[in-house]
Amino acid sequence: MLRLIAFGILAAAAATIAVALLRPPASRAQQAAEYCRPPLKFAAGACVAQCPAGYEDTGRTCVFRNMSR
């Protein structure tokens, strides 16, 4: 019985993780933008005042751009 409960918990956790990973990138970016309070922007997992070098300012988020072009 205990194994069945443990399996159920693991299955629920795996399903939750799968749903989070399968969300469209746009919704993840929107969620990240809502994470930082204005006037801060979201870049590379942190809230920053200005986009760092190599990042393009898209408003509330900073998007990494390849600088080798």
N, CA, C and O of each residue as an XYZ file, in Angstrom:
276
protein
N       0.819     -1.190      0.000
C       0.000      0.000      0.000
C       0.864      1.255      0.000
O       0.565      2.219     -0.705
N       1.929      1.244      0.787
C       2.822      2.402      0.870
C       3.505      2.654     -0.472
O       3.720      3.805     -0.852
N       3.845      1.588     -1.189
C       4.479      1.731     -2.504
C       3.522      2.376     -3.492
O       3.939      3.172     -4.334
N       2.253      2.042     -3.396
C       1.249      2.616     -4.286
C       1.100      4.115     -4.035
O       0.973      4.889     -4.984
N       1.113      4.523     -2.798
C       1.023      5.945     -2.457
C       2.267      6.679     -2.950
O       2.158      7.766     -3.517
N       3.443      6.100     -2.740
C       4.687      6.717     -3.199
C       4.684      6.850     -4.718
O       5.110      7.877     -5.248
N       4.211      5.831     -5.421
C       4.132      5.889     -6.875
C       3.173      6.991     -7.325
O       3.453      7.694     -8.296
N       2.069      7.145     -6.641
C       1.107      8.204     -6.968
C       1.696      9.589     -6.792
O       1.468     10.478     -7.612
N       2.449      9.770     -5.726
C       3.096     11.060     -5.487
C       4.121     11.342     -6.576
O       4.182     12.459     -7.090
N       4.923     10.350     -6.933
C       5.919     10.535     -7.994
C       5.265     10.821     -9.342
O       5.759     11.654    -10.102
N       4.177     10.153     -9.642
C       3.474     10.379    -10.902
C       2.896     11.791    -10.956
O       2.964     12.447    -11.995
N       2.338     12.254     -9.861
C       1.791     13.612     -9.812
C       2.893     14.653     -9.977
O       2.709     15.649    -10.676
N       4.025     14.427     -9.341
C       5.148     15.360     -9.477
C       5.669     15.384    -10.907
O       5.970     16.452    -11.438
N       5.777     14.220    -11.532
C       6.247     14.161    -12.918
C       5.281     14.868    -13.860
O       5.713     15.551    -14.789
N       3.998     14.717    -13.635
C       2.997     15.385    -14.474
C       3.068     16.897    -14.307
O       2.949     17.631    -15.289
N       3.257     17.365    -13.102
C       3.369     18.804    -12.856
C       4.587     19.387    -13.543
O       4.508     20.458    -14.145
N       5.703     18.701    -13.462
C       6.929     19.163    -14.112
C       6.760     19.165    -15.624
O       7.196     20.103    -16.290
N       6.143     18.144    -16.170
C       5.930     18.068    -17.615
C       5.065     19.220    -18.111
O       5.353     19.805    -19.156
N       4.023     19.547    -17.382
C       3.152     20.659    -17.780
C       3.931     21.969    -17.755
O       3.773     22.791    -18.657
N       4.761     22.178    -16.751
C       5.546     23.409    -16.661
C       6.553     23.519    -17.803
O       6.773     24.610    -18.330
N       7.156     22.415    -18.184
C       8.151     22.442    -19.256
C       7.528     22.568    -20.636
O       8.170     23.069    -21.560
N       6.302     22.127    -20.787
C       5.654     22.154    -22.091
C       4.897     23.447    -22.367
O       4.312     23.605    -23.439
N       4.903     24.369    -21.418
C       4.254     25.656    -21.671
C       4.946     26.352    -22.828
O       6.159     26.214    -22.980
N       4.222     27.090    -23.643
C       4.854     27.816    -24.742
C       5.865     28.829    -24.212
O       5.654     29.407    -23.146
N       6.959     29.053    -24.939
C       7.969     30.014    -24.487
C       7.406     31.407    -24.249
O       7.879     32.119    -23.364
N       6.399     31.809    -25.029
C       5.821     33.140    -24.860
C       5.210     33.297    -23.472
O       5.359     34.351    -22.852
N       4.531     32.276    -22.977
C       3.919     32.400    -21.656
C       4.985     32.403    -20.566
O       4.810     33.059    -19.540
N       6.093     31.676    -20.771
C       7.192     31.715    -19.798
C       7.815     33.099    -19.768
O       8.142     33.603    -18.694
N       7.987     33.733    -20.944
C       8.572     35.069    -21.003
C       7.649     36.082    -20.330
O       8.111     36.983    -19.628
N       6.350     35.929    -20.546
C       5.393     36.836    -19.922
C       5.429     36.671    -18.408
O       5.389     37.658    -17.675
N       5.502     35.448    -17.945
C       5.570     35.205    -16.513
C       6.848     35.805    -15.937
O       6.825     36.362    -14.840
N       7.963     35.700    -16.662
C       9.222     36.266    -16.201
C       9.128     37.788    -16.144
O       9.644     38.409    -15.215
N       8.470     38.389    -17.135
C       8.332     39.838    -17.146
C       7.489     40.309    -15.964
O       7.757     41.369    -15.398
N       6.487     39.542    -15.590
C       5.641     39.909    -14.463
C       6.357     39.711    -13.129
O       5.919     40.233    -12.103
N       7.442     38.967    -13.142
C       8.199     38.686    -11.920
C       8.895     39.943    -11.394
O       8.984     40.145    -10.183
N       9.387     40.783    -12.303
C      10.124     41.988    -11.919
C       9.185     43.185    -11.856
O       8.374     43.396    -12.758
N       9.296     43.943    -10.817
C       8.478     45.146    -10.688
C       9.098     46.267    -11.516
O      10.322     46.365    -11.611
N       8.253     47.119    -12.120
C       8.773     48.260    -12.893
C       9.618     49.134    -11.991
O       9.285     49.261    -10.813
N      10.658     49.724    -12.452
C      11.165     49.811    -13.821
C      12.163     48.711    -14.172
O      12.852     48.823    -15.186
N      12.262     47.657    -13.374
C      13.230     46.599    -13.645
C      12.777     45.727    -14.808
O      11.588     45.625    -15.110
N      13.763     45.098    -15.455
C      13.527     44.196    -16.578
C      14.060     42.823    -16.209
O      14.919     42.703    -15.337
N      13.557     41.787    -16.867
C      13.992     40.418    -16.612
C      15.041     40.031    -17.648
O      14.783     40.095    -18.850
N      16.218     39.631    -17.187
C      17.302     39.214    -18.084
C      18.101     38.101    -17.427
O      18.596     38.259    -16.311
N      18.227     36.977    -18.120
C      19.067     35.864    -17.674
C      18.747     35.419    -16.250
O      19.650     35.116    -15.471
N      17.476     35.383    -15.919
C      17.063     34.876    -14.627
C      17.138     35.863    -13.485
O      17.048     35.471    -12.321
N      17.304     37.155    -13.799
C      17.402     38.157    -12.742
C      16.694     39.435    -13.155
O      16.459     39.672    -14.340
N      16.360     40.250    -12.177
C      15.778     41.561    -12.441
C      16.917     42.575    -12.512
O      17.738     42.663    -11.600
N      16.958     43.339    -13.605
C      18.040     44.304    -13.823
C      17.451     45.646    -14.228
O      16.333     45.714    -14.738
N      18.211     46.713    -14.000
C      17.761     48.046    -14.377
C      17.938     48.280    -15.874
O      17.091     48.910    -16.506
N      19.031     47.779    -16.445
C      19.307     47.911    -17.877
C      19.712     46.554    -18.422
O      20.269     45.725    -17.702
N      19.431     46.335    -19.693
C      19.828     45.074    -20.318
C      21.346     45.011    -20.419
O      21.972     45.988    -20.831
N      21.948     43.889    -20.054
C      23.401     43.751    -20.161
C      23.845     43.654    -21.617
O      23.023     43.471    -22.515
N      25.138     43.775    -21.838
C      25.704     43.684    -23.185
C      25.335     42.335    -23.794
O      25.426     41.299    -23.135
N      24.922     42.361    -25.047
C      24.545     41.139    -25.729
C      23.067     40.824    -25.630
O      22.604     39.848    -26.220
N      22.317     41.630    -24.895
C      20.882     41.437    -24.738
C      20.133     42.580    -25.413
O      20.543     43.738    -25.334
N      19.037     42.241    -26.074
C      18.195     43.232    -26.727
C      17.047     43.597    -25.792
O      16.416     42.720    -25.201
N      16.784     44.874    -25.663
C      15.702     45.361    -24.819
C      14.378     45.218    -25.560
O      14.184     45.841    -26.604
N      13.466     44.404    -25.031
C      12.162     44.217    -25.653
C      11.055     44.771    -24.762
O       9.907     44.339    -24.867
N      11.372     45.695    -23.912
C      10.389     46.271    -22.998
C      10.613     45.770    -21.593
O      11.506     46.253    -20.896
N       9.811     44.801    -21.161
C       9.922     44.279    -19.799
C      10.910     43.126    -19.689
O      11.223     42.682    -18.584
N      11.408     42.632    -20.832
C      12.387     41.539    -20.815
C      13.572     41.893    -21.692
O      13.470     42.737    -22.582
N      14.688     41.247    -21.435
C      15.889     41.387    -22.252
C      16.140     40.023    -22.901
O      16.173     39.000    -22.217
N      16.316     40.020    -24.229
C      16.487     38.784    -24.977
C      17.928     38.702    -25.458
O      18.445     39.650    -26.049
N      18.579     37.565    -25.204
C      19.962     37.385    -25.624
C      20.064     37.351    -27.131
O      19.291     36.665    -27.798
N      21.026     38.097    -27.672
C      21.314     38.110    -29.101
C      22.772     37.750    -29.298
O      23.640     38.199    -28.549
N      23.039     36.933    -30.314
C      24.398     36.511    -30.632
C      25.178     37.735    -31.121
O      24.743     38.411    -32.054
N      26.305     38.020    -30.510
C      27.086     39.207    -30.862
C      28.142     38.912    -31.934
O      28.891     39.814    -32.311
N      28.219     37.691    -32.428
C      29.271     37.347    -33.378
C      28.929     37.720    -34.820
O      29.742     37.500    -35.718
N      27.766     38.269    -35.052
C      27.383     38.656    -36.418
C      28.063     39.899    -36.850
O      27.852     40.360    -37.972
